Amino acid sequence: MSPHFHRIALLQTLLFATSGVPSAAYRGYVELPWTPTVCLQESHFLTDPCTGEPQWLLDDRGAINMDPYLCKYVTVDGPDVGIECQVIAPLSVLVSQPTCPITFTGLWISAETPPRVNWNHVTCAVSHDVIRGDLPGPTSGGSVVDLGRVSCLANDVPQATWWYVTGPTDPEFPPLGSAYFYLVRAFGLPDGDTTYGHSSNGEEEIPFSGDCPL
């Protein structure tokens, strides 16, 4: 038998061994989309818990109904998971332990009169509180960040069915030479977090007074 024939036989063996449908897993929170998508057959988002950003879409028209998993952290396994924009034919869904809490990102002030506070839709939240404080104000207290005296700008702002939440306007302006800061907290998150956030070293940010009621 020639060496050339051996190479052909080996190549055929490798092709047969790798021709099966691969199985992969993806982890995230299951959420219904708030905008139409280009993948018309899908109906659920998988959201990255560490960024709050939607990743892939889940097709639940097959054997697995994703509705019972809404706002739960899951591991989805199946062929071609994450290919293009859909999870193709998910084979299994298991409730898992999240790797990190859902984070809040993206607050901005719109150029209106008076200006309006808006922020990115927070995965699975039910409502939001908005506070305003003075800069400089927040100080590290060892185990927490003291935000100082704040004002409750809005309490229990409903969750939006859009990619961002339209928040309250602020008719007041800071005195000359000073500035305001704004923070938002979300309620109803799967991990139960109801804070205004944490510093880079993990200290919770807590108002000294003036907070919105829980």
Accessible surface in RSA format (square Angstrom, percent):
REM  Atomic radii and reference values for relative SASA: ProtOr
REM  Chains: A
REM  Algorithm: Lee & Richards
REM  Probe-radius: 1.40
REM  Slices: 20
REM RES _ NUM      All-atoms   Total-Side   Main-Chain    Non-polar    All polar
REM                ABS   REL    ABS   REL    ABS   REL    ABS   REL    ABS   REL
RES MET A   1   164.12  85.0  79.70  52.7  84.42 201.0  91.20  77.5  72.92  96.6
RES SER A   2    58.52  49.4  47.20  63.0  11.32  26.1  42.16  89.8  16.36  22.9
RES PRO A   3    97.25  70.9  94.21  85.9   3.04  11.1  96.50  79.7   0.75   4.7
RES HIS A   4   110.53  60.4 109.63  76.2   0.89   2.3  84.34  86.9  26.18  30.5
RES PHE A   5   101.92  51.0 101.35  62.8   0.58   1.5 101.91  61.8   0.02   0.1
RES HIS A   6   104.29  57.0 100.35  69.7   3.94  10.1  65.07  67.1  39.23  45.6
RES ARG A   7   149.04  62.6 142.61  72.7   6.43  15.3  71.09  97.2  77.96  47.2
RES ILE A   8    74.03  42.1  72.81  54.2   1.22   2.9  73.96  53.3   0.07   0.2
RES ALA A   9    41.50  38.2  37.72  58.2   3.77   8.6  39.75  56.0   1.75   4.6
RES LEU A  10   111.01  61.8 106.76  76.4   4.25  10.7 110.38  77.5   0.63   1.7
RES LEU A  11   102.74  57.2 101.15  72.4   1.59   4.0 102.45  72.0   0.29   0.8
RES GLN A  12    97.36  54.4  96.57  70.6   0.79   1.9  22.10  47.0  75.26  57.1
RES THR A  13    84.60  60.2  80.30  81.4   4.30  10.2  58.52  78.6  26.07  39.4
RES LEU A  14    97.74  54.4  97.36  69.7   0.38   1.0  97.63  68.6   0.11   0.3
RES LEU A  15   107.69  60.0 105.35  75.4   2.35   5.9 105.74  74.3   1.95   5.3
RES PHE A  16   165.08  82.6 149.34  92.5  15.74  40.9 149.83  90.8  15.24  43.6
RES ALA A  17    80.46  74.0  39.61  61.1  40.85  92.9  51.67  72.8  28.80  76.3
RES THR A  18   105.41  75.0  76.59  77.6  28.82  68.7  69.21  93.0  36.20  54.7
RES SER A  19    87.01  73.5  50.55  67.5  36.46  84.0  44.60  95.0  42.42  59.4
RES GLY A  20    55.71  68.7   0.00   N/A  55.71  68.7  42.04 115.4  13.67  30.6
RES VAL A  21   111.08  73.1  81.29  73.6  29.78  71.8  83.55  72.6  27.52  74.7
RES PRO A  22    88.71  64.7  78.02  71.1  10.69  38.9  88.55  73.1   0.16   1.0
RES SER A  23    73.09  61.8  40.13  53.6  32.96  75.9  36.25  77.2  36.84  51.6
RES ALA A  24    44.80  41.2  37.49  57.8   7.31  16.6  44.80  63.1   0.00   0.0
RES ALA A  25    61.07  56.2  29.72  45.9  31.36  71.3  29.94  42.2  31.14  82.5
RES TYR A  26    46.09  21.5  43.38  24.7   2.71   7.1  40.16  30.2   5.93   7.3
RES ARG A  27   124.17  52.1 114.28  58.3   9.89  23.6  28.84  39.4  95.33  57.8
RES GLY A  28     0.00   0.0   0.00   N/A   0.00   0.0   0.00   0.0   0.00   0.0
RES TYR A  29     1.00   0.5   1.00   0.6   0.00   0.0   0.76   0.6   0.24   0.3
RES VAL A  30     0.00   0.0   0.00   0.0   0.00   0.0   0.00   0.0   0.00   0.0
RES GLU A  31    15.26   8.8  15.06  11.4   0.20   0.5   8.85  17.1   6.40   5.2
RES LEU A  32    88.55  49.3  82.29  58.9   6.26  15.7  82.29  57.8   6.26  16.8
RES PRO A  33    42.07  30.7  21.54  19.6  20.53  74.6  21.54  17.8  20.53 127.6
RES TRP A  34    45.15  18.1  25.91  12.5  19.24  45.2  31.34  16.7  13.80  22.4
RES THR A  35    39.50  28.1  32.07  32.5   7.44  17.7  19.13  25.7  20.37  30.8
RES PRO A  36   131.14  95.6 101.37  92.4  29.78 108.2 113.62  93.8  17.53 108.9
RES THR A  37    34.98  24.9  17.54  17.8  17.44  41.6  23.08  31.0  11.90  18.0
RES VAL A  38   144.46  95.1 115.60 104.7  28.86  69.5 121.68 105.7  22.78  61.8
RES CYS A  39    17.46  13.2  13.82  15.4   3.63   8.5   3.81   9.7  13.64  14.7
RES LEU A  40   157.27  87.6 126.89  90.8  30.38  76.4 129.94  91.3  27.33  73.6
RES GLN A  41    64.21  35.9  54.31  39.7   9.90  23.6  20.55  43.7  43.66  33.1
RES GLU A  42    16.69   9.6   0.12   0.1  16.57  39.4   0.08   0.2  16.60  13.6
RES SER A  43    34.88  29.5  31.45  42.0   3.42   7.9  34.29  73.0   0.59   0.8
RES HIS A  44     1.64   0.9   1.64   1.1   0.00   0.0   1.64   1.7   0.00   0.0
RES PHE A  45    20.53  10.3  20.53  12.7   0.00   0.0  20.53  12.4   0.00   0.0
RES LEU A  46     0.00   0.0   0.00   0.0   0.00   0.0   0.00   0.0   0.00   0.0
RES THR A  47     1.47   1.0   1.47   1.5   0.00   0.0   0.98   1.3   0.49   0.7
RES ASP A  48    37.71  26.4  37.21  37.0   0.49   1.2   2.78   6.6  34.92  34.8
RES PRO A  49     7.22   5.3   6.98   6.4   0.24   0.9   7.22   6.0   0.00   0.0
RES CYS A  50    61.16  46.3  48.77  54.4  12.39  29.1  23.23  58.9  37.93  40.9
RES THR A  51    57.73  41.1  54.72  55.5   3.01   7.2  55.77  74.9   1.96   3.0
RES GLY A  52    14.13  17.4   0.00   N/A  14.13  17.4   5.09  14.0   9.04  20.2
RES GLU A  53    81.93  47.0  81.93  62.0   0.00   0.0  30.99  59.9  50.94  41.6
RES PRO A  54    47.30  34.5  31.76  29.0  15.54  56.5  31.76  26.2  15.54  96.6
RES GLN A  55    75.79  42.4  49.29  36.0  26.50  63.1   3.45   7.3  72.34  54.9
RES TRP A  56    75.75  30.4  75.35  36.5   0.40   0.9  67.97  36.2   7.78  12.6
RES LEU A  57    11.74   6.5  11.74   8.4   0.00   0.0  11.74   8.2   0.00   0.0
RES LEU A  58     0.00   0.0   0.00   0.0   0.00   0.0   0.00   0.0   0.00   0.0
RES ASP A  59    27.98  19.6  26.41  26.3   1.56   3.7   3.34   7.9  24.63  24.6
RES ASP A  60    28.92  20.3  19.11  19.0   9.81  23.2   0.34   0.8  28.58  28.5
RES ARG A  61   175.18  73.6 139.21  71.0  35.97  85.6  64.79  88.5 110.39  66.9
RES GLY A  62    60.14  74.2   0.00   N/A  60.14  74.2  39.23 107.7  20.91  46.8
RES ALA A  63   111.83 102.8  61.83  95.4  50.00 113.7  73.76 103.9  38.07 100.8
RES ILE A  64    30.09  17.1  25.45  19.0   4.64  11.2  28.51  20.5   1.58   4.3
RES ASN A  65    81.94  56.5  73.66  71.2   8.27  19.9  33.09  79.6  48.85  47.2
RES MET A  66     0.01   0.0   0.01   0.0   0.00   0.0   0.01   0.0   0.00   0.0
RES ASP A  67    72.39  50.7  63.85  63.6   8.54  20.2  19.84  46.7  52.54  52.4
RES PRO A  68    82.12  59.9  61.02  55.6  21.10  76.7  74.49  61.5   7.63  47.4
RES TYR A  69    52.16  24.4  52.16  29.7   0.00   0.0  17.70  13.3  34.46  42.5
RES LEU A  70    61.15  34.1  49.11  35.1  12.04  30.3  49.11  34.5  12.04  32.4
RES CYS A  71    44.57  33.7  38.26  42.7   6.31  14.8  17.02  43.1  27.55  29.7
RES LYS A  72    92.92  45.3  90.96  55.8   1.96   4.7  55.24  49.7  37.68  40.1
RES TYR A  73     9.67   4.5   6.10   3.5   3.57   9.3   2.45   1.8   7.21   8.9
RES VAL A  74     0.00   0.0   0.00   0.0   0.00   0.0   0.00   0.0   0.00   0.0
RES THR A  75    21.50  15.3  20.39  20.7   1.11   2.7  20.03  26.9   1.47   2.2
RES VAL A  76     0.00   0.0   0.00   0.0   0.00   0.0   0.00   0.0   0.00   0.0
RES ASP A  77    44.16  30.9  44.16  44.0   0.00   0.0  12.71  29.9  31.45  31.4
RES GLY A  78     0.00   0.0   0.00   N/A   0.00   0.0   0.00   0.0   0.00   0.0
RES PRO A  79    21.13  15.4  21.13  19.3   0.00   0.0  21.13  17.4   0.00   0.0
RES ASP A  80    47.80  33.5  42.89  42.7   4.91  11.6   6.27  14.8  41.53  41.4
RES VAL A  81    17.55  11.5   2.16   2.0  15.38  37.1   2.16   1.9  15.38  41.7
RES GLY A  82    13.63  16.8   0.00   N/A  13.63  16.8   5.24  14.4   8.39  18.8
RES ILE A  83    87.97  50.1  86.56  64.5   1.41   3.4  87.97  63.3   0.00   0.0
RES GLU A  84   138.86  79.7 110.60  83.7  28.25  67.3  52.17 100.9  86.68  70.8
RES CYS A  85    31.19  23.6  31.08  34.7   0.11   0.3  29.04  73.6   2.15   2.3
RES GLN A  86    26.23  14.7  26.23  19.2   0.00   0.0   2.71   5.8  23.52  17.8
RES VAL A  87     0.00   0.0   0.00   0.0   0.00   0.0   0.00   0.0   0.00   0.0
RES ILE A  88    63.55  36.2  61.36  45.7   2.19   5.3  63.55  45.8   0.00   0.0
RES ALA A  89    57.01  52.4  40.15  62.0  16.86  38.4  52.26  73.6   4.75  12.6
RES PRO A  90    15.11  11.0   6.46   5.9   8.65  31.4   6.46   5.3   8.65  53.8
RES LEU A  91   118.91  66.2  92.50  66.2  26.41  66.4  94.81  66.6  24.10  64.9
RES SER A  92    44.05  37.2  40.21  53.7   3.84   8.8  34.15  72.7   9.89  13.9
RES VAL A  93    12.88   8.5   0.61   0.6  12.27  29.6   0.61   0.5  12.27  33.3
RES LEU A  94   119.49  66.5 118.11  84.5   1.38   3.5 119.49  83.9   0.00   0.0
RES VAL A  95    95.75  63.0  66.74  60.4  29.01  69.9  66.74  58.0  29.01  78.7
RES SER A  96    29.83  25.2  11.93  15.9  17.90  41.2  16.43  35.0  13.40  18.8
RES GLN A  97   147.95  82.7 136.79 100.0  11.16  26.6  57.12 121.6  90.83  68.9
RES PRO A  98    38.70  28.2  24.79  22.6  13.91  50.6  24.79  20.5  13.91  86.4
RES THR A  99    97.42  69.3  59.99  60.8  37.43  89.2  62.52  84.0  34.90  52.8
RES CYS A 100    32.95  24.9  25.80  28.8   7.15  16.8  31.36  79.4   1.60   1.7
RES PRO A 101    70.29  51.2  68.26  62.2   2.03   7.4  69.53  57.4   0.76   4.7
RES ILE A 102     7.34   4.2   0.23   0.2   7.11  17.1   0.23   0.2   7.11  19.3
RES THR A 103    56.01  39.8  47.61  48.3   8.40  20.0  50.89  68.4   5.12   7.7
RES PHE A 104    71.53  35.8  46.52  28.8  25.01  65.1  46.65  28.3  24.88  71.2
RES THR A 105    61.06  43.4  53.75  54.5   7.31  17.4  53.04  71.2   8.02  12.1
RES GLY A 106    36.53  45.0   0.00   N/A  36.53  45.0  25.44  69.8  11.09  24.8
RES LEU A 107    53.79  30.0  24.05  17.2  29.73  74.7  24.05  16.9  29.73  80.0
RES TRP A 108    89.54  35.9  84.56  40.9   4.99  11.7  73.44  39.2  16.10  26.1
RES ILE A 109    76.17  43.3  49.69  37.0  26.47  63.8  49.69  35.8  26.47  71.8
RES SER A 110    24.77  20.9  18.07  24.1   6.70  15.4  23.24  49.5   1.52   2.1
RES ALA A 111   115.15 105.9  67.87 104.7  47.28 107.6  80.69 113.6  34.45  91.3
RES GLU A 112    83.67  48.0  67.11  50.8  16.55  39.4  37.80  73.1  45.87  37.5
RES THR A 113   135.04  96.0 101.19 102.6  33.85  80.7  68.67  92.2  66.37 100.3
RES PRO A 114    47.79  34.8  46.90  42.7   0.89   3.2  47.16  38.9   0.63   3.9
RES PRO A 115    25.46  18.6  25.18  23.0   0.29   1.0  25.28  20.9   0.19   1.2
RES ARG A 116    65.39  27.5  65.39  33.3   0.00   0.0   4.18   5.7  61.21  37.1
RES VAL A 117     0.79   0.5   0.79   0.7   0.00   0.0   0.79   0.7   0.00   0.0
RES ASN A 118     6.57   4.5   6.57   6.4   0.00   0.0   0.00   0.0   6.57   6.4
RES TRP A 119     0.00   0.0   0.00   0.0   0.00   0.0   0.00   0.0   0.00   0.0
RES ASN A 120    36.26  25.0  36.08  34.9   0.18   0.4  10.65  25.6  25.60  24.7
RES HIS A 121    20.40  11.1   8.05   5.6  12.35  31.6   8.05   8.3  12.35  14.4
RES VAL A 122     6.89   4.5   3.75   3.4   3.14   7.6   6.89   6.0   0.00   0.0
RES THR A 123     2.25   1.6   1.93   2.0   0.32   0.8   0.00   0.0   2.25   3.4
RES CYS A 124    10.94   8.3   0.00   0.0  10.94  25.7   6.05  15.3   4.89   5.3
RES ALA A 125     7.53   6.9   0.00   0.0   7.53  17.1   0.00   0.0   7.53  20.0
RES VAL A 126   100.43  66.1  91.93  83.2   8.50  20.5  94.69  82.3   5.74  15.6
RES SER A 127    17.50  14.8  17.50  23.4   0.00   0.0   9.14  19.5   8.35  11.7
RES HIS A 128     0.00   0.0   0.00   0.0   0.00   0.0   0.00   0.0   0.00   0.0
RES ASP A 129     0.00   0.0   0.00   0.0   0.00   0.0   0.00   0.0   0.00   0.0
RES VAL A 130     0.00   0.0   0.00   0.0   0.00   0.0   0.00   0.0   0.00   0.0
RES ILE A 131     0.00   0.0   0.00   0.0   0.00   0.0   0.00   0.0   0.00   0.0
RES ARG A 132    25.44  10.7  23.92  12.2   1.52   3.6   0.00   0.0  25.44  15.4
RES GLY A 133     2.88   3.5   0.00   N/A   2.88   3.5   2.88   7.9   0.00   0.0
RES ASP A 134    80.48  56.4  78.23  77.9   2.25   5.3  26.59  62.6  53.90  53.8
RES LEU A 135    72.17  40.2  66.64  47.7   5.53  13.9  66.82  46.9   5.36  14.4
RES PRO A 136   137.27 100.0 115.74 105.5  21.54  78.3 118.52  97.9  18.75 116.5
RES GLY A 137    26.53  32.7   0.00   N/A  26.53  32.7  16.39  45.0  10.14  22.7
RES PRO A 138    52.13  38.0  30.00  27.3  22.13  80.4  30.15  24.9  21.97 136.6
RES THR A 139    84.38  60.0  78.45  79.5   5.94  14.2  68.08  91.4  16.30  24.6
RES SER A 140    80.95  68.4  47.82  63.8  33.13  76.3  38.53  82.0  42.42  59.4
RES GLY A 141    56.03  69.1   0.00   N/A  56.03  69.1  27.38  75.1  28.64  64.2
RES GLY A 142    62.74  77.4   0.00   N/A  62.74  77.4  39.47 108.3  23.27  52.1
RES SER A 143    89.14  75.3  71.24  95.1  17.90  41.2  50.86 108.3  38.29  53.6
RES VAL A 144    50.00  32.9  50.00  45.3   0.00   0.0  50.00  43.4   0.00   0.0
RES VAL A 145    17.47  11.5  17.47  15.8   0.00   0.0  17.47  15.2   0.00   0.0
RES ASP A 146    48.82  34.2  47.54  47.3   1.27   3.0  16.62  39.1  32.20  32.1
RES LEU A 147     5.13   2.9   3.49   2.5   1.64   4.1   3.49   2.4   1.64   4.4
RES GLY A 148    19.40  23.9   0.00   N/A  19.40  23.9  19.40  53.2   0.00   0.0
RES ARG A 149   172.14  72.3 158.90  81.0  13.24  31.5  63.32  86.5 108.82  65.9
RES VAL A 150    11.99   7.9   0.00   0.0  11.99  28.9   2.35   2.0   9.64  26.1
RES SER A 151    48.97  41.4  44.52  59.4   4.45  10.3  20.47  43.6  28.50  39.9
RES CYS A 152    50.95  38.5  22.36  24.9  28.58  67.2  15.75  39.9  35.19  37.9
RES LEU A 153    37.15  20.7  15.13  10.8  22.01  55.3  16.89  11.9  20.26  54.5
RES ALA A 154    17.40  16.0   8.98  13.9   8.42  19.1  17.40  24.5   0.00   0.0
RES ASN A 155    63.36  43.7  38.91  37.6  24.45  58.9  16.94  40.8  46.41  44.9
RES ASP A 156    81.35  57.0  68.17  67.8  13.19  31.2  22.85  53.8  58.50  58.3
RES VAL A 157    22.08  14.5  19.88  18.0   2.20   5.3  22.08  19.2   0.00   0.0
RES PRO A 158    99.76  72.7  93.13  84.9   6.64  24.1  95.84  79.1   3.92  24.4
RES GLN A 159    44.05  24.6  24.27  17.7  19.78  47.1  22.98  48.9  21.07  16.0
RES ALA A 160    22.51  20.7  14.13  21.8   8.38  19.1  21.26  29.9   1.25   3.3
RES THR A 161   118.92  84.6 107.93 109.4  10.99  26.2  77.51 104.1  41.42  62.6
RES TRP A 162   120.27  48.3 120.27  58.2   0.00   0.0 113.06  60.3   7.21  11.7
RES TRP A 163   114.51  46.0 111.50  54.0   3.01   7.1  99.30  52.9  15.21  24.7
RES TYR A 164    62.41  29.1  59.84  34.0   2.57   6.7  14.77  11.1  47.63  58.7
RES VAL A 165     2.99   2.0   2.99   2.7   0.00   0.0   2.99   2.6   0.00   0.0
RES THR A 166    79.39  56.5  61.31  62.2  18.08  43.1  41.86  56.2  37.54  56.7
RES GLY A 167     4.64   5.7   0.00   N/A   4.64   5.7   2.37   6.5   2.27   5.1
RES PRO A 168    25.38  18.5  15.33  14.0  10.05  36.5  24.75  20.4   0.63   3.9
RES THR A 169    44.73  31.8  35.14  35.6   9.60  22.9  10.46  14.1  34.27  51.8
RES ASP A 170     1.15   0.8   1.15   1.1   0.00   0.0   1.15   2.7   0.00   0.0
RES PRO A 171    94.12  68.6  75.79  69.1  18.33  66.6  76.66  63.3  17.46 108.5
RES GLU A 172    96.85  55.6  89.21  67.5   7.64  18.2  30.59  59.2  66.26  54.1
RES PHE A 173   137.92  69.0 117.10  72.5  20.82  54.2 117.10  71.0  20.82  59.6
RES PRO A 174    47.87  34.9  33.73  30.7  14.14  51.4  33.73  27.8  14.14  87.9
RES PRO A 175    93.60  68.2  79.86  72.8  13.73  49.9  91.93  75.9   1.67  10.4
RES LEU A 176   190.87 106.3 154.85 110.8  36.02  90.6 160.55 112.8  30.32  81.6
RES GLY A 177    84.12 103.7   0.00   N/A  84.12 103.7  43.12 118.3  41.00  91.8
RES SER A 178    49.68  42.0  27.76  37.1  21.92  50.5  33.77  71.9  15.92  22.3
RES ALA A 179    44.65  41.1  43.68  67.4   0.97   2.2  43.91  61.8   0.74   2.0
RES TYR A 180    37.41  17.5  18.59  10.6  18.82  49.0   8.32   6.2  29.09  35.9
RES PHE A 181    26.20  13.1  21.90  13.6   4.30  11.2  26.20  15.9   0.00   0.0
RES TYR A 182    39.37  18.4  24.43  13.9  14.95  38.9  14.70  11.0  24.67  30.4
RES LEU A 183    39.64  22.1  39.50  28.3   0.14   0.3  39.64  27.8   0.00   0.0
RES VAL A 184     3.64   2.4   0.25   0.2   3.38   8.2   0.25   0.2   3.38   9.2
RES ARG A 185    11.83   5.0   9.42   4.8   2.41   5.7   2.41   3.3   9.42   5.7
RES ALA A 186     8.87   8.2   4.40   6.8   4.47  10.2   4.40   6.2   4.47  11.8
RES PHE A 187    36.72  18.4  36.72  22.7   0.00   0.0  36.72  22.3   0.00   0.0
RES GLY A 188    45.86  56.6   0.00   N/A  45.86  56.6  24.38  66.9  21.48  48.1
RES LEU A 189    16.53   9.2   7.96   5.7   8.57  21.5   7.96   5.6   8.57  23.1
RES PRO A 190    54.05  39.4  10.61   9.7  43.44 157.9  23.30  19.2  30.74 191.1
RES ASP A 191    54.95  38.5  16.44  16.4  38.51  91.1  27.53  64.8  27.42  27.3
RES GLY A 192    53.83  66.4   0.00   N/A  53.83  66.4  34.32  94.2  19.51  43.7
RES ASP A 193    37.17  26.0  28.05  27.9   9.13  21.6  17.23  40.6  19.94  19.9
RES THR A 194    54.56  38.8  47.13  47.8   7.43  17.7  20.69  27.8  33.87  51.2
RES THR A 195    31.23  22.2  16.93  17.2  14.30  34.1  19.80  26.6  11.42  17.3
RES TYR A 196    12.98   6.1   3.30   1.9   9.68  25.2   4.33   3.3   8.65  10.7
RES GLY A 197    25.47  31.4   0.00   N/A  25.47  31.4  25.18  69.1   0.29   0.7
RES HIS A 198    90.61  49.5  64.23  44.6  26.38  67.5  33.72  34.8  56.88  66.2
RES SER A 199    33.64  28.4  19.09  25.5  14.55  33.5  26.26  55.9   7.38  10.3
RES SER A 200   131.93 111.5  80.39 107.3  51.55 118.7  60.90 129.7  71.04  99.5
RES ASN A 201   111.29  76.7  75.74  73.2  35.55  85.6  43.75 105.3  67.54  65.3
RES GLY A 202    51.85  63.9   0.00   N/A  51.85  63.9  29.69  81.5  22.17  49.6
RES GLU A 203    19.49  11.2  18.35  13.9   1.14   2.7   8.71  16.9  10.78   8.8
RES GLU A 204    59.74  34.3  58.25  44.1   1.49   3.6   7.35  14.2  52.39  42.8
RES GLU A 205    32.83  18.9  31.30  23.7   1.53   3.7   1.18   2.3  31.66  25.8
RES ILE A 206    70.96  40.4  69.61  51.9   1.35   3.3  69.91  50.3   1.05   2.8
RES PRO A 207    17.52  12.8   4.99   4.5  12.53  45.5   4.99   4.1  12.52  77.8
RES PHE A 208   130.20  65.1 101.73  63.0  28.46  74.1 107.73  65.3  22.47  64.3
RES SER A 209    40.90  34.6  32.16  42.9   8.74  20.1  35.85  76.3   5.05   7.1
RES GLY A 210    42.16  52.0   0.00   N/A  42.16  52.0  28.80  79.0  13.36  29.9
RES ASP A 211    56.13  39.3  34.12  34.0  22.01  52.0  18.61  43.8  37.52  37.4
RES CYS A 212     3.80   2.9   0.00   0.0   3.80   8.9   0.00   0.0   3.80   4.1
RES PRO A 213    87.74  63.9  74.63  68.0  13.11  47.7  85.52  70.6   2.22  13.8
RES LEU A 214   163.11  90.8 100.89  72.2  62.22 156.4 122.45  86.0  40.66 109.4
END  Absolute sums over single chains surface
CHAIN  1 A    12086.5       9212.1       2874.4       7884.4       4202.1
END  Absolute sums over all chains
TOTAL         12086.5       9212.1       2874.4       7884.4       4202.1
